[in-house]
Amino acid sequence: MTIGAFAGDDAKALRPLLSNDVYSDFSGAIDERRAAGHTLETTLVGINEADIVEAELQGRTAFITVKFVSEQINVVRDKKGEVVDGNPTAVTKITDVWTFARNTRSRDPNWTLVATRSPS
């Protein structure tokens, strides 16, 4: 959902999925893309790995960090539809590390994305 909403410039759909800091980063990137007249096309070909690399409890908040290895096609196009970045026929292996949080006493079963990074 997060990848699709980001690629589709859907900040409204991103809002409940992200912490304030991560939302600010993602919505800022969307605004920059729009201002440049660019669109992002992302095709998630598949998730090859999803490994928990860390988990902890801080008070009532549980944190879980997951390393995702996926195959994606990412293309940025200009207003005319011309490719300005990426390749519409090339599948790229992407590795991301995402940290999610959830208040363990909340009735809401959803986790919030609170941090993203590339693997070190």
C-alpha positions as CSV (number, residue, x, y, z in Angstrom):
1,M,0.0,0.0,0.0
2,T,2.8,2.4,0.9
3,I,4.7,1.9,-2.3
4,G,1.6,2.2,-4.4
5,A,0.4,5.3,-2.7
6,F,3.8,7.0,-2.9
7,A,4.2,6.2,-6.6
8,G,0.6,7.4,-7.2
9,D,1.2,10.7,-5.5
10,D,-1.5,9.8,-3.0
11,A,-0.4,11.7,0.2
12,K,-3.9,11.2,1.7
13,A,-3.6,7.4,1.6
14,L,-0.1,7.7,3.0
15,R,-1.1,9.8,6.0
16,P,-2.5,7.0,8.3
17,L,0.3,4.6,7.3
18,L,3.3,6.8,8.3
19,S,4.6,8.6,11.3
20,N,4.8,12.4,11.1
21,D,8.5,12.5,10.2
22,V,8.2,9.8,7.5
23,Y,5.1,11.4,6.1
24,S,6.9,14.7,5.9
25,D,9.7,13.1,3.9
26,F,7.3,11.2,1.6
27,S,4.9,14.1,1.0
28,G,7.9,16.4,0.3
29,A,9.2,14.0,-2.4
30,I,5.7,13.9,-3.9
31,D,5.6,17.7,-3.9
32,E,9.0,17.9,-5.6
33,R,8.0,15.4,-8.2
34,R,4.7,17.2,-9.0
35,A,6.5,20.6,-9.2
36,A,8.9,19.1,-11.7
37,G,6.0,17.7,-13.7
38,H,7.2,14.2,-13.2
39,T,5.3,11.0,-12.5
40,L,6.6,7.8,-10.9
41,E,5.6,4.4,-12.2
42,T,6.4,1.6,-9.8
43,T,5.7,-2.0,-10.4
44,L,6.4,-4.3,-7.5
45,V,7.3,-7.5,-9.3
46,G,7.7,-9.5,-6.0
47,I,9.1,-9.5,-2.5
48,N,12.0,-12.0,-2.4
49,E,12.8,-11.6,1.3
50,A,11.2,-10.0,4.4
51,D,13.4,-10.7,7.4
52,I,12.9,-9.3,10.9
53,V,16.3,-7.8,11.8
54,E,15.3,-6.2,15.2
55,A,12.3,-6.1,17.6
56,E,11.9,-4.2,20.8
57,L,9.4,-2.9,23.3
58,Q,9.7,0.6,24.6
59,G,7.0,1.1,27.2
60,R,3.7,0.3,25.5
61,T,5.2,0.7,22.0
62,A,6.4,-2.2,20.0
63,F,9.0,-1.6,17.3
64,I,9.9,-4.1,14.6
65,T,12.5,-3.6,11.9
66,V,12.2,-5.5,8.7
67,K,14.6,-5.9,5.8
68,F,12.8,-6.2,2.5
69,V,14.4,-7.4,-0.7
70,S,12.1,-6.9,-3.6
71,E,12.2,-6.7,-7.4
72,Q,10.7,-3.6,-8.8
73,I,10.4,-1.6,-12.0
74,N,10.7,2.1,-11.3
75,V,10.4,4.8,-14.0
76,V,10.1,8.6,-13.8
77,R,8.4,10.3,-16.7
78,D,8.1,13.9,-17.6
79,K,5.0,15.8,-18.7
80,K,5.3,14.4,-22.2
81,G,5.6,10.8,-21.0
82,E,9.3,10.6,-21.8
83,V,11.5,8.6,-19.5
84,V,13.8,10.8,-17.4
85,D,15.0,8.1,-15.0
86,G,14.8,4.4,-14.8
87,N,14.0,1.8,-17.5
88,P,10.5,0.5,-18.1
89,T,11.8,-2.9,-19.0
90,A,14.4,-3.4,-16.3
91,V,13.7,-5.2,-13.1
92,T,15.8,-3.9,-10.3
93,K,16.6,-5.6,-7.0
94,I,15.8,-3.2,-4.2
95,T,16.8,-3.6,-0.5
96,D,15.1,-1.4,2.1
97,V,15.0,-1.5,5.9
98,W,11.7,-0.3,7.4
99,T,10.8,0.1,11.0
100,F,7.2,-0.1,12.1
101,A,5.7,0.8,15.5
102,R,2.4,0.1,17.3
103,N,1.0,0.9,20.6
104,T,0.4,-2.6,22.1
105,R,-2.7,-1.3,24.0
106,S,-4.3,0.1,20.9
107,R,-7.4,-1.6,19.5
108,D,-6.1,-0.5,16.0
109,P,-4.3,-3.6,14.6
110,N,-2.3,-1.5,12.1
111,W,1.4,-0.7,12.4
112,T,2.8,2.7,11.5
113,L,6.0,3.1,9.4
114,V,8.3,5.2,11.6
115,A,11.7,5.0,9.8
116,T,13.2,3.9,6.4
117,R,16.8,3.4,5.5
118,S,19.0,1.6,3.1
119,P,21.0,-1.3,4.6
120,S,24.4,-0.5,6.0
